[in-house]
Amino acid sequence: MAPISIKRILISESVDPCCKKILQENGIQVTEKQNMSKDDLIAEIKDYDGLVVRSATKVTADVINAALNLKIIGRAGTGVDNVDVDAATIKGIIVMNTPSGNTISAAELTCTLLMSLSRYVPQAAMSMKAGNWDRKKFMGTELYGKILGIVGLGRIGKEVATRMQSFGMKTIGYDPITPPEVTATWGVEQMSLEQLWPQCDYITVHTPLMPSTAGLLNDTSFAKCKKGVKVVNCARGGIIDEDALLRALESRQCGGAGLDVFVEEPPKNHALVNHPNVISCPHLGASTKEAQARCGQDIALQIVDMVMGKSLVGAVNAQVLASTFTPESHQWIKLGEAIGAVLKSCTTSKQPFSQVQIITQGKHCQALDCVLISFTVMVGLLSDGSQSCPNLVNSLTLAKESGITVTRNHSEGLTQGACEVEISVNGSSYRATGSVQGGVPVLLELNRSVFRQPVSLTGNLLFFKAVASPPLLPSVTGLLATAGVEMESFSAPAARSGDQWYCVGLSSLLVDLGALKSLVKAAAQVSV
């Protein structure tokens, strides 16, 4: 991947000073402006290539659309629900978080709340401050031997599990992504939610907030739990339905709740916060000196590594880019974009193409990731000088929005890697096959015309279809000379009969392809 130029970054919240220092030491200008309104941010963001936020700044579609130069949004923390990731993706902007920066702090707070729920520590402390000495009122229970259900078995869920196992708790869990055999190695037995709810003495949630997790603990799921189950949410407000939780607390179906996050922050549901069996915190999951320093440092180093072309870590909407930082990937990226551009130039119809089929062959393509090659091909096909600016972040998203069906397949048939692309336009199809030879992207075949020698996909290229004849080359050469264009290379097809495609390298593109009409049946040109 070509290095991404990041010259100016705006930090819109209080981030550890090491973040600014690291960015500046690597030649990036940094401006810090906190507590901006939405309108202030919209007015300010147009001047920056990057934006670093924590959780308070709402990076909405309006903000993103006002950002003329923005290439990256860095979240110094884990969740990105304050960023409109879909809007950023459409504009080709990378959204990056620090996936492990606050893992330990969030896990430790979760364990603190679990222990506090078992022994009523905050309530007892407040009672003491009020001058009371009431031992019977705060009779607790041991964690030893109890069952802890962990919903979401990522980094934080794993750390919670290992810590609570040291108290003698049995840990069970649910996660749609992490394989059961993996979680079993750190002592968590996976099962369905329907199996999990009735077994748990305690439940803690560690999932992102999305449509499938919103209200995950609700009236129905609470009814399936043990009477008196205790719950903890240090993840995102809304995973536990707050109204359902309050009803469960009042009916004693739920015996207590530890809440660090809320649907609305600060919360306006005072009945929930003030309930005697609720321990609440003002979103302190990442509020440790260590976590803040780690998140600030991580986001700065991740941005610097990306700019330097070293690696890409934490990109939530551009995981495919992670495979672009190897030297061998660069020429294959150029190949995919070039094949897309060549096929686009060959479509005589102005109608948009409806289908794209991408077939990769050989071990080279498999190692590079077939999905990456699909992104690169679509960049070439969709680039038309408009404001859509397709890139490796958004090209497949833009294709889907345009109603283009993209299919991809891979076969091990060839030892030499190759990429074949076929597009359909108004019932007609166009096909090209290319490869990387000697570190150079080359075209092997165009619309079933196999070239005698591979065509180097660089510079100004003229493609034309014609019947082979002795006068053809002199006639084309003469026409180019009349137009003041020099022929720099010539590639002929292997076949010598019927309509075949030829390629000519030019010193500059022709002003008018119509001049070729008397000599050829079809013509296209492209600058690669």
N, C-alpha and C positions, 0 to 999 in steps of 0.2 A: 504494500500500500504506500502511495506517495505520502511523505510526511505532511501532517496537518499543521498549517500555520496558525499558531495562537500567539498574538502579540499583546493583546490587552484583555485582562480579566477583571470582572466586577465581583466583589465579595459583598453580598447584601445582608449578611448577618454576622453575629459575633462568632468567629472561628478562631481556633488557637493561632497565636501569632506565628508559629512555625510554618503555617500554610503560606502566608504572604512571603515569608523569608525564603522558603524553598523556591517559590515561583520566581521571585525577583532575582535570586542567584542564578537562575537559568534563563535570564534575559526576557522575562515576561513582565510587562507593566501591570501593576495591581492598584485598583482603586477600591477603597472600602467605604461603603455608604449603607448605613443601617436605618431601620425603621422607615423605609420608603413606603408611600402609599402605592396602590396599583398604578395610578396615573403617573406618579413619579418614576416608577420602574419602567413603564412603557416609554416614557420620554428619554430615559437614561440608557436603556439597553441597546439602542441602535448603534452605539459607538463601540461595542465590545465583541470580541471573538468568543469569549467564555464567560460563564456565570457560575459562581460557587454559592450554594445556599445550605442551610440546615433544614429545619422543618417548618419554620414560620412563614417564609416567603412562598407565596402561591404563584407558581410559574404556569399561568393559564395560557390558553390558546391565543388570547389577545396579546399577551406579553411576547409569546413566541413569534407571532406573525409580525410584531413590530420590530423584531430583532433582525436587522438586515444582514449582519455579518456573523451571527452566532453559529458556532460549530460544535460547542460542547456545553452541557449543563452538568455541573458536578455537585452531587449531593454528599455533603460531609456527614454521612450516617447511612443507615440501611434502607429504610422505606423511601419510596419515591412517589407516594400518593399525593404529595403537594406539587407534583410536576405532571402536566398533561403530556404523557409519554407518546400518545398517538399523534398529537399535533406536532411534537418534536420530530417524530419519525417521518411524517409526511414531508417536513422541510429538510430532512436529511441531517438533523442535529443529533449527535450522540448524547444519550443520557447515561451518566455514570454515577455509581454509588460506591461506598466503601463497605463491602459486604462483611468484613470481619472486624471493623473498627470498634464497634460497641458491643460485640458478642459477649465478652466476659461481664461487662457492667450490667447488661440487660439480664443475663442469666443469674448473676448474684442478687439483683433486685427481686427477681422471680422467687428465688429460694428464700430471701428475707420475708417476702409476703406469705409464702407457704408456712414458714415457721411462726410468723406472727399470727396467722389465722389459727394455728393449732394451739397457741398459748395465750391469745388475747393480749399480747404485749403492749400495743399502743393504748388500748382501752384501760389496762391496768396502770400504765404510766400517767394517763390523764386523771384517773381516779386518785392517784397519789398526790398529784399536783393540786387537786381540789381538797386535800386534807383528809382523805378517806383511807381506811385500812380494811379492805373487803376481800379477804382471801377466797371465800366460798363463791363469790360472784364470778370469779374468773377461772373456774375449774376447766382445764384444757384436756387435750388428748395427745398421746405420743404419736410421732410420725412412724416409728418403728413398726413394721409389719403392715402398714397401710398401703393401698394401691393408688399410684399416681398415674393419671392418664395425660399423655402429652400429645396434643393435636398440633402437628407441624414438627417434623423431625429434621430440621436443617441445623445450622451451626448452633443457634441458641438452644433449640430443643435438645440437642446432644449434650451440651454443657450442663443444662438443668438436670438431665437424666443422670449423668455421672456424679453430680454433686448430691442429689437426693438419694441415690443408691447408698451413699456413705452413711445415711441415717437409717438404713435398713428398709427403705421403701421398695416395693415391687413396682417397676416401671413398665407400663404398656403404652402403646401409641398408635397414631394413624398418620399416614403421609401418602399422598397419591404419587409422589415422585421418587422418594428415596426407597430403594429396594429393601424388602424385609430381611434378606440375608445380610445386608449392610448394618441395619440397626441392631440386628441380633448380636453382632460383634461387640457392641457397647451396651448390651444388656436390656434392650427394649424389644418386647414382643409386639409385632404389628398385628392389627386386626381392623375390621370395619368399624365405623362409628356406631352402628347398631349393636355391635358386640361390646364396644368400649363403654358406652354410657352407663349401663347398669352395674359395671364392676368397680367403678372408681369411687374412692373416698375423696380424692382431690383431682381437679382437672385444671390444666394450664394450657393456654393457646399460644402458638408461635407461628402464625401464618400471616401472609400479606392480606390486606383488605381488598377483596375483589368480589364480583357478583356471587361467586360460588362459596365464599366464606362469610359474607355479610349475614349476620343473624344466625351463625352456625349453632350457637347455643340459644335456643328460643323456648317458647312454651312447650312445644312438642318434645324437644330433646331433654329439657329439664324433667319432664314427666317420666322419662325413661331412666333417669338417674336414681341412685340410692337417695333415700330421704336424708337430708342434712349434708349433701355433697358440698364441698367448698371449692370455689373457682378463683382463678387468677388470670388477669389479662394485662400483660406488659407489652403487648404487640401493637395492636391498632384498635382504636375505638370503633365499635360497630360489629366486631366479630361476635361479641356477646350482645344480644338484644337487651338494651338497658331497661326497657319497660317490662320485658319478660323476667329479667333478673330481679327487679323490684318485687314483682308478684311472687316469684319463687322464694324470696327472702321473707316476705310477709306471711306466706303460708308455711314457712319453715322447711319447704322442700329443698331449699338451698340454705346451708348453715352458715355461710359467710362468703364474702368476696373481697379479694385484693385487687384494686384497680389503679393502674398507673396511666391509663389512656381512656379517652371518652370520645363519643361521637362529636360533641362540640366542646372545644377547649378555649377558655375555662368552661366547665360544665354548668348548665343551667338546671339540670335535673337535681335540685337540692334534696329532694326526698331520698334519692339513692345515696348521695354523698353523706347525708346526715344519718342514714340508717345505722343503728348501733353495731350491726355485724358487718359493716363495710369499712375496710381500711383503704383509704385513698391517698394517692400522691399526685402532684402536679406534673406528670410526664417526666419522671426522673430516670428513665431507663438508661439513657446515655449520659446522665449528668454526673460524671466523675471526671476528675482531672485527667486520669489516664485515658479514658475513652475519648475525651475531647482532643487531647494531644494526638492520640492515635488516628482519629478521623481526619483531623486537619492535616497531619503529615501524610496519611495515605492518599487523600484526594489530590494533594499537590504532587506527590511522587507519581501517581497514576497519570496525571495530566502531562507531566514532564516526560515520562517514559513514552507516552503516545506521541508527543510532539517530536521526540528524538527518534521515533521509529523503532523503539526497542520492544515494546509489548503493549497489549491492551488488556487491562483488568477492570472488572466491574461494570462493563457496558451492558445495561439492561435491555437495550433495544437494538444492539448491533453485535451480538455474539459472534456473527460470521466474520467480523473484522479481526478476531483474535488469530485467525489462521493466515492473515496477510502480512505478518511480520517476519516471515522466513524469506531468505533470498530467492529461493526457487519459485515462490508464489508471485513475485512481481511480474515476470514475463507471462505467466498464465493469466494474470489479471488483464494485462495489455492485450493478450490474445482474445479473451472473451469480449472485451469492449470493442476490439477491432472487427471481429466477426459480426457483432451486432450492428456496427456502423456500416459495414459492407452490405449486409442484407437490407438494411433500411434504405440505402441508396439505390438498391436494385428494384425496389417496389415502385413500379410506375404509377400505381394508383395512389391518390391522396387519402384514400380511406384508411382508417387505422387497422392494423392487423389484429386478428381475433384469437389466434392460437400460436403458441411458441413451444416447440418440443426440443429439449436439450438432451443429447446423449453423450456421455463421457465414456472414454475407453482407456483401459490401462491402469497400472498401479500409480503412476504419477498423479493422475486426476483424483483417484480415490484418496490418496494421502493428503491432497490439498483441500478436499471437501467439495463434493459435487454441488452443494448449495452455494458455496462461494462463487463457483464458475457461473451458476445461474444468475446471481446478482450482477456479475460483470457483464454478461451478455445483455441483460436488460438495460444496463446503463448505456451501452452502445445503441440499442434499439430505440430507447426513449429520448435520447439527447437530440433536441431540435432547436436549441437556442432560446427556448421559452424560460419562464421564471420557475418552472418545476424543478430544475436542477437535479436530475437523478444522480444518485451516488450509491455507494455500497451499503448505506443505511436504509434508503427508502425505495430502491428501484423495484423490488417485488411488491411493495405496498402500492406504489403508483401504478404498476401494471394491473393489480387487482382492482383498484379504483377505476381504471380505464376499461374494465371488462375483458381484459386479456387473460386467457387461460394458459398457465405455464406448467408444463409437465417435464419431469427430468428422470432419466434412467442412467444406470451405470453398468457396464459390462467389462469383464476381464479379458476380452478377446485379444487385444493387442498388447504386446509388451511395451511398445512405444505409446505414450499417452496421446490422446486425440480428443477433440471436441467437435461434435456435429450438431448443427442448429438448423431447424426447419421452421419457417414461419408461414402462416396462412393468411392471405388477403383476398377477400371476395372470391373464394373458391380456388384461387391460384396459390401455389406454394413455391417457396424459394428456399434453397438449402446451401449451406456452406460447411466445409470441414477444415479444421486447422489444427496445428500442433505447435510445439516449441522445439526447434532444432538448433543445437549449438547455442542455446541461450537466446534465440531470436524467434518471435512469433511469426509463423508462416501460414499461408493459405494453401491447402492441398487440393481442394475441389470446390467448384462453384456451380451450383445448379446442374450437377451430374457431369460437368466437364472437369476431368482430372488434369491438372497442369503437369507438363513434362518436367519442369523444375518448380519446387515450392516457391510461392510468391512471398517475398519479404513484406510483412504488413507494417510498413513505415513510409512516411512521406505522402506525396500526392499520387493517387492511383486512379487510372481510368480502366473500367471494365466494359467490354462490348461483346455482343453476340453476333456471329456472322458465319457464313459458309466459307470453309477454307478455300482459298484460291491464290494463285501466284501474285495477282495485282493488289491483294488486300493490304499487305504491309506497306508497300510504297505509297499507296493511296492515303492511308491513315497518316503516314509520316509527312506527306506533302500537306495534308490538311492542318496538321499540328504546326508545321513551319509557317503556314499562312497566318495562323492565329498567334504566332510569336511564342509558341510553347515548344520546349525541347523534350525529346524522348530520352529518358534516362535509363530505361530498362524495358524489356519485352518478354512476356511469358506466354508461350503457346500451349494449347491443349495437347495431350498425348494422342487423342483420336484425330484422324485426318479427314473424316467424312461427316456430313450432316452439320446442323447448327451447333457451334461450340463457343464457349466463352474464352476470351483472351484478356490479358492484363498488360497495361502499359504504365510504367512509372513516368511521371511528368515533372517538369521543373516548376509548374504552377497549374492550377486547375483551369479548365476551359471556361471562358465566359459564357459560351452558348453551346450546349450539347446538340442542339438542333442541326448544326453543320454536319454532323455525322450521319444524319438520316439516310442520305443517299448511298452510304457505304455499308451500314450495319443494320441489324434488325432490332437491337436494343442497346442502350448504353447507360452507364452510371459512373459517377466519380465520387471520390471521398478523400478527405485528408485525414491521415492517421498519425 
